[in-house]
Amino acid sequence: MKTTGNTAVVLQFFERFAAGNAQDALTLLDEQAVWWVSGKPDQYPSAGPHTKDEVLQLLGRVGQALPNGVEIQVTSTTAQDDRVVAEVASRGVSAAGKVYDQRLVFVFQLQDGRIYRIREYLDTLHAHDVLVAH
């Protein structure tokens, strides 16, 4: 039952993002939550750990790079204990006309119905090319 509830929280998180409401999605995070993005910070500036407050700034930069928004589709989830793994397809077009077509894996850890850790794995080279080097 716990894994079902955790999966529902994660799906709600992505539904809010897909609707363009990052601020509302972040209300599902614990105040002490940490969002870690794969990669090396000297090669991909979004890489590394981010506090809940820093995540909003990070998402703002993504929003600037993809001014018409990003389509998000959760393609699968797997839950065990306090973890939910979500495979996600995302797509958008940068202001410069570059297509962002990314496949990501997120590992969420939840406690008492709140997200307290997120690990995001993505193609950082592609993300840098479209989101940073635009």
Sequence and secondary structure as in RCSB ss.txt:
>XXXX:A:sequence
MKTTGNTAVVLQFFERFAAGNAQDALTLLDEQAVWWVSGKPDQYPSAGPHTKDEVLQLLGRVGQALPNGVEIQVT
STTAQDDRVVAEVASRGVSAAGKVYDQRLVFVFQLQDGRIYRIREYLDTLHAHDVLVAH
>XXXX:A:secstr
 HHHHHHHHHHHHHHHHHTT HHHHHTTEEEEEEEEE S TTTSTT EEEEHHHHHHHHHHHHHHSTT EEEEEE
EEEEETTEEEEEEEEEEE TTS EEEEEEEEEEEEETTEEEEEEEE  HHHHIIIII  
